[in-house]
Amino acid sequence: MPKLVLAVIDGLKPAMLERAVATGRAPVLRAIMERGAYVDDCVAAFPSVTPTCAATIATGAGPDEHHIPSMNWYWRAERRYVEYGSSFSASRRFGLTRQLTDTVYNMNGTHLSKGVRTVFEVLDDAGVRTAGTTYLMYRGRHRHEVARDTALARVAGTLFRESVLGPRELFYADIFASRRTPCRSQLGLPGVRDRHAGCVGAYLVEHDLFDFLLLSLPDNDTHSHKFGPHAQVESIASADRQLERLMHPAGGPDAFLDEHAVIVMADHSHAPVESTVRLTDVFHDFAVAGPGGVASEDAELAVCPSQRSGMVYALVEEGRAALLPRVIETARAAEGIDLVLWRTADGEAAIARGDAEVRFAPGGDLTDRRGASWSVEGDLEGVLAASVEDGVVRCVAYPDALGRAWSALHCPTAGDVLLSAAPNWEFVDWGGVSHVG
């Protein structure tokens, strides 16, 4: 059986991949596409942000099972926000130490459901030699202590002191390294992370240290946010160079591909942003929990902007039945919000756009393109631009809309109301940052 490399290029946009290949900027990706199959209509989890999508990739499950609801969410059990790094400014608002602890430790150790196994855990249990570079989801069966062998690692060690469980070979920024290599990530700084992954990958190939490698190439996402999704050719070319670096010790791409299986995938894509909306402005008539706002014990709502998705949590028990309809009505009328999603009292899910509304639940006379069956009432066309043909729901504008919405709404850590921004709109994060331009 060939060894397998799963390479995840964060935020990879299919049209930009095709342009990079067509213009000769991505020869390794071209070689992989020519030898294998190219699928350009994959569907990301919803909300389509990196933590949620990374958890789905690592577990094969949706948010309802893996319990990672978004980039920013409200932890009801601890009555506080969880911020995984929407921006440096957002992280600073909630406290850098807290953000780093949630991202590095709690995401895998506490937030990610114990009811699902990651790909590392499944393969570790089967005796397969696993390896991973810096990826949000790393949970495995092997214990790793904090690295101490470089100056940067010792700096990181002043904050990160606890061991973690990961794949057999784990290289996570400069924090965890299962063995000494010449590779450095500058503590995972954007622009350096892909080079670190390529360096580590080449070392692992040279020394025959894996049967399965998850190679994370995250810098495309940062580049795309900074310069726009149509500037991705440059960052895709950079990722391609790291794939070549990985393959070099085996004799180059052709020799490597003769002996290895390779899957290259995106976790989600990107869309251009022209306008923004602040959830604190949308819900200005409500008492919204901070930072810099109302204390959680005195608040009615927590609001969680996560780029083009958002969540609203009702924090009160008394008056909750009256509060949620007001929240939904407010969101439906707000500029910049495309879809409003919630769970109904009778166990259905609802999605609204303006005055149009559709309700649905699993089981029924209709099926979707993935074979799931649904009972549906309401205005499918008005909400999702969907149609029903021969008993099959077809929804080009919102692929797998019912399945993704149902999974997101049934994530136990998700908000009571979920929001999807209108095309070319984005929710400003808690640090005041957006990606307009």
C-alpha positions in Angstrom: 0.0 0.0 0.0 1.5 3.4 -0.9 2.1 6.0 1.7 -0.5 8.8 1.7 0.0 12.6 1.9 -3.1 14.7 2.6 -2.1 18.3 1.8 -4.6 21.0 2.9 -4.2 24.4 1.2 -6.2 26.8 3.3 -8.8 28.8 1.4 -7.8 27.4 -2.0 -10.1 28.8 -4.7 -10.7 26.4 -7.6 -10.6 29.2 -10.2 -7.3 30.4 -8.9 -5.8 26.9 -8.8 -6.8 26.4 -12.4 -5.2 29.8 -13.3 -2.0 28.9 -11.4 -1.8 25.6 -13.3 -2.6 27.1 -16.7 0.1 29.8 -16.4 2.8 27.4 -15.3 3.0 28.7 -11.7 2.0 25.4 -10.1 3.8 22.5 -11.9 3.6 20.0 -9.0 -0.2 20.6 -8.6 -0.5 20.2 -12.4 1.3 16.8 -12.2 -1.0 15.6 -9.4 -4.1 16.7 -11.4 -2.9 15.0 -14.6 -2.2 11.8 -12.8 -5.4 11.7 -10.8 -8.9 13.2 -10.6 -9.8 16.9 -10.1 -13.0 17.7 -8.3 -13.9 21.4 -8.4 -17.3 21.3 -6.7 -16.6 20.1 -3.2 -18.7 21.6 -0.4 -17.3 23.0 2.8 -18.9 22.6 6.2 -21.0 25.5 7.5 -20.0 27.8 8.9 -17.2 27.8 6.3 -14.4 29.0 8.6 -11.1 27.2 9.2 -11.7 25.7 12.7 -15.0 24.2 11.7 -13.8 22.9 8.4 -10.5 21.6 9.9 -12.5 19.6 12.4 -14.7 18.2 9.6 -11.6 17.2 7.5 -9.9 15.6 10.5 -12.9 13.7 11.7 -15.2 13.2 8.7 -18.0 14.6 10.8 -20.1 17.8 10.8 -20.4 20.3 13.6 -23.3 18.4 15.1 -20.8 15.6 15.9 -17.4 17.3 16.3 -18.7 20.3 18.3 -16.4 23.0 16.8 -19.0 25.6 15.9 -17.1 28.5 14.4 -14.1 30.8 14.6 -15.6 32.8 17.5 -18.2 31.3 19.8 -19.7 31.6 23.3 -18.9 28.8 25.7 -22.1 28.5 27.8 -20.5 26.2 30.4 -17.8 28.9 31.2 -19.9 31.9 30.4 -17.3 33.4 28.1 -16.3 33.8 24.5 -13.9 31.5 22.7 -11.8 33.2 20.0 -9.5 31.1 17.8 -7.8 33.9 16.1 -10.1 35.9 13.7 -7.5 38.6 13.8 -4.7 39.7 16.1 -6.9 42.6 17.2 -9.8 40.2 18.1 -7.4 37.9 20.0 -6.1 40.9 21.9 -9.6 42.0 22.9 -10.2 38.6 24.6 -6.6 38.3 25.8 -3.7 36.7 23.8 -3.0 34.2 26.5 -6.6 33.0 26.5 -6.8 32.9 22.7 -3.6 30.9 22.4 -4.6 28.5 25.2 -8.0 27.9 23.5 -6.4 27.4 20.1 -3.4 25.3 21.0 -4.8 23.3 23.9 -8.5 23.5 24.5 -9.6 23.1 20.8 -8.2 19.6 20.7 -8.3 18.7 24.4 -11.7 20.0 25.4 -13.7 21.5 22.6 -13.4 18.8 20.0 -15.9 16.1 20.9 -14.5 12.9 22.5 -17.4 11.1 20.6 -15.5 11.3 17.3 -12.1 10.0 16.3 -9.7 12.0 14.3 -7.9 10.5 11.3 -4.8 10.4 13.4 -6.6 8.5 16.2 -8.1 6.0 13.7 -4.7 5.3 12.0 -2.8 5.3 15.3 -5.2 2.7 16.6 -4.5 0.6 13.4 -0.7 0.8 13.9 -0.1 3.2 11.0 2.8 5.6 11.3 1.1 9.1 11.4 2.6 12.5 11.0 1.3 16.1 10.9 2.6 19.6 10.4 1.0 22.7 12.0 -2.8 22.0 11.7 -5.5 23.2 14.0 -6.7 19.6 14.5 -3.9 17.3 15.7 -5.4 15.0 18.3 -3.8 11.5 18.2 -2.6 8.8 20.5 1.0 9.8 21.1 2.2 12.0 23.9 4.3 15.1 23.0 6.1 17.4 25.4 6.8 21.1 24.7 9.9 21.6 22.6 12.9 23.2 24.4 15.7 22.8 21.8 15.7 26.3 20.3 15.6 29.9 21.6 12.1 30.3 20.0 10.9 27.0 21.5 12.1 28.2 24.9 10.2 31.4 24.5 7.1 29.5 23.6 7.7 27.3 26.6 7.1 30.2 28.9 3.4 30.0 27.9 3.0 26.5 26.6 3.9 24.0 29.3 1.5 21.1 29.0 2.0 18.0 26.9 -0.5 17.1 24.2 -1.7 13.9 22.4 -1.0 14.0 18.6 0.1 11.9 15.7 3.3 9.8 16.1 5.3 12.6 14.4 4.0 16.1 15.4 5.5 19.4 14.3 3.3 22.3 15.5 4.9 25.7 15.0 7.9 25.7 17.3 5.9 24.5 20.2 5.9 20.7 19.7 8.4 18.8 17.7 8.7 15.0 18.0 12.3 15.1 16.9 15.1 17.6 16.2 15.1 19.0 12.7 16.6 22.1 11.0 13.1 23.5 10.4 11.9 26.6 12.1 8.5 28.3 11.9 9.1 31.6 13.8 6.3 30.5 16.1 3.9 29.9 13.3 4.0 33.4 11.7 2.0 33.8 8.5 4.3 33.7 5.5 6.7 31.2 7.2 4.3 28.4 8.0 4.3 26.8 4.5 8.1 26.8 4.4 8.1 25.1 7.8 5.7 22.5 6.5 7.8 21.9 3.4 11.0 21.6 5.4 9.4 19.2 7.9 7.8 17.2 5.1 11.1 16.8 3.3 12.7 15.6 6.5 10.0 13.1 7.1 10.3 11.8 3.5 14.1 11.6 3.7 14.1 9.6 6.9 11.0 7.4 6.0 9.0 8.5 9.1 5.4 8.2 8.0 2.8 6.2 6.3 0.2 9.0 6.5 1.2 12.7 6.6 -1.2 15.6 7.0 0.7 18.5 5.4 -0.9 21.8 6.3 -0.2 24.8 3.9 -2.1 27.7 5.5 -0.3 30.7 4.1 -2.7 31.0 1.0 -5.5 31.9 3.4 -3.6 34.8 4.9 -2.4 36.0 1.5 -5.9 35.9 0.1 -7.4 37.8 3.1 -4.7 40.5 2.7 -4.7 40.9 -1.1 -8.1 39.5 -2.2 -9.0 36.0 -3.4 -8.1 36.9 -7.0 -4.4 37.3 -5.9 -4.1 33.7 -4.9 -2.0 32.6 -7.8 1.1 33.9 -6.0 0.4 32.1 -2.8 -0.6 28.9 -4.7 2.7 29.1 -6.4 4.4 29.3 -3.0 2.5 26.3 -1.8 3.5 24.4 -4.9 7.1 25.0 -4.2 6.7 23.4 -0.8 5.1 20.4 -2.3 8.1 20.1 -4.6 10.4 20.5 -1.5 8.5 17.6 0.1 9.0 15.4 -2.9 12.6 16.3 -3.6 14.3 13.7 -1.3 12.4 11.0 -3.1 13.8 12.0 -6.4 11.3 14.8 -7.4 7.6 14.8 -8.2 7.5 12.0 -10.7 9.5 9.6 -8.5 7.5 10.6 -5.4 4.1 10.2 -7.1 5.2 6.7 -8.3 5.5 5.6 -4.7 3.0 7.9 -2.8 -0.7 8.7 -3.0 -1.4 12.4 -2.7 -4.7 14.2 -2.0 -4.6 18.0 -2.2 -7.7 19.8 -0.9 -9.0 23.1 0.4 -10.9 23.5 3.6 -13.1 26.3 2.2 -12.8 28.9 -0.5 -12.9 32.7 -0.4 -15.2 35.4 -1.8 -14.5 39.1 -2.4 -15.7 41.4 0.4 -17.0 44.9 -0.4 -19.2 45.9 2.6 -19.3 45.1 6.3 -21.8 44.9 9.1 -21.2 44.9 12.9 -23.4 42.5 14.9 -23.2 44.8 17.9 -24.9 47.5 15.7 -27.5 45.0 14.4 -28.4 44.1 17.9 -27.9 47.5 19.5 -31.4 47.3 21.2 -30.3 44.3 23.2 -27.9 43.9 26.1 -24.9 42.2 24.4 -22.1 40.6 26.4 -18.6 42.2 26.1 -15.7 42.5 25.7 -16.1 46.1 26.6 -19.8 45.5 26.9 -22.3 44.1 29.3 -21.1 41.4 31.7 -22.3 38.0 30.8 -24.4 37.6 33.9 -26.3 40.9 32.9 -26.5 40.3 29.2 -29.3 39.1 27.0 -27.2 38.0 24.1 -23.7 37.0 23.0 -22.9 37.8 19.4 -20.2 36.0 17.5 -18.9 37.4 14.2 -16.8 34.9 12.2 -16.1 36.5 8.8 -19.1 35.7 6.5 -21.0 33.8 9.2 -22.3 34.8 12.6 -24.0 33.4 15.7 -26.3 34.8 18.4 -26.7 33.2 21.8 -29.6 33.9 24.1 -28.1 34.1 27.6 -31.3 34.4 29.6 -33.7 31.7 30.7 -36.5 33.9 31.9 -38.1 35.6 28.9 -36.2 33.4 26.4 -39.4 32.5 24.5 -40.0 36.1 23.8 -36.4 37.1 23.2 -35.6 34.7 20.3 -38.4 35.8 18.0 -37.2 39.4 18.5 -33.6 38.3 17.6 -34.8 36.5 14.5 -37.0 39.5 13.4 -34.1 41.9 13.9 -31.7 39.7 11.9 -34.2 39.2 9.0 -34.5 43.0 8.6 -30.8 43.8 8.8 -28.8 45.0 5.8 -25.9 42.7 5.0 -27.5 39.5 6.3 -28.6 37.0 3.7 -29.9 34.0 5.7 -31.1 33.6 9.2 -31.2 30.1 10.6 -32.7 28.7 13.8 -34.3 25.6 15.4 -38.0 25.6 16.0 -39.9 24.6 19.1 -41.3 21.5 17.3 -37.9 20.1 16.3 -37.6 21.5 12.8 -35.0 23.8 11.4 -35.9 27.1 9.8 -34.1 29.3 7.3 -35.3 32.8 6.4 -34.4 35.4 3.9 -36.3 38.6 4.4 -40.0 37.7 4.4 -39.5 34.2 2.9 -39.1 31.2 5.1 -38.6 27.5 4.8 -38.8 24.7 7.5 -37.4 21.3 7.2 -36.3 18.1 9.0 -34.7 14.8 8.1 -37.0 12.1 6.8 -39.7 12.8 4.2 -40.6 12.5 0.5 -37.8 14.7 -0.9 -34.2 13.8 -1.3 -31.1 15.9 -2.0 -28.2 15.2 -4.4 -26.4 13.4 -1.6 -29.2 11.0 -1.0 -30.5 12.4 2.3 -34.3 12.6 2.7 -36.1 15.6 3.9 -39.6 16.9 4.8 -39.8 20.5 3.6 -42.4 23.2 4.1 -42.3 26.8 2.8 -40.6 28.8 0.1 -37.6 26.9 -1.0 -37.2 29.1 -4.1 -37.5 32.3 -2.2 -35.0 31.4 0.5 -32.5 29.2 -1.2 -33.2 29.7 -4.9 -33.9 26.0 -4.9 -36.2 23.9 -7.0 -37.7 20.4 -6.8 -37.3 18.1 -9.8 -38.6 14.5 -9.7 -38.5 14.6 -5.9 -34.9 15.9 -5.7 -34.1 19.2 -4.1 -31.7 21.1 -6.4 -29.9 24.0 -4.9 -27.1 25.4 -7.0 -26.7 28.7 -5.0 -26.4 26.9 -1.7 -25.0 23.4 -2.2 -26.2 20.8 0.3 -28.0 23.7 2.1 -30.3 21.5 4.2 -27.7 19.1 5.3 -25.1 21.7 6.2 -27.7 23.9 8.0 -29.1 21.0 10.0 -25.6 20.0 11.1 -24.6 23.5 12.1 -27.8 24.1 14.0 -27.5 20.9 15.9 -24.0 21.5 17.1 -24.4 21.7 20.9 -22.0 24.6 21.2 -23.5 26.7 18.4 -25.6 29.8 18.9 -29.4 29.8 19.0 -29.5 31.8 15.8 -27.0 31.4 12.9 -26.4 34.1 10.3 -24.9 34.0 6.8 -23.8 37.3 5.3 -25.1 38.6 2.0 -22.9 38.2 -1.0 -19.8 40.5 -0.8 -20.6 41.3 2.9 -18.7 40.3 6.0 -19.3 40.6 9.7 -16.6 42.7 11.4 -14.8 40.8 14.1 -14.5 41.7 17.7 -11.2 43.5 17.0 -12.8 45.7 14.4 -11.1 43.8 11.5 -12.7 42.8 8.2 -11.3 41.8 4.8 -12.7 44.4 2.5 -10.9 44.8 -0.8 
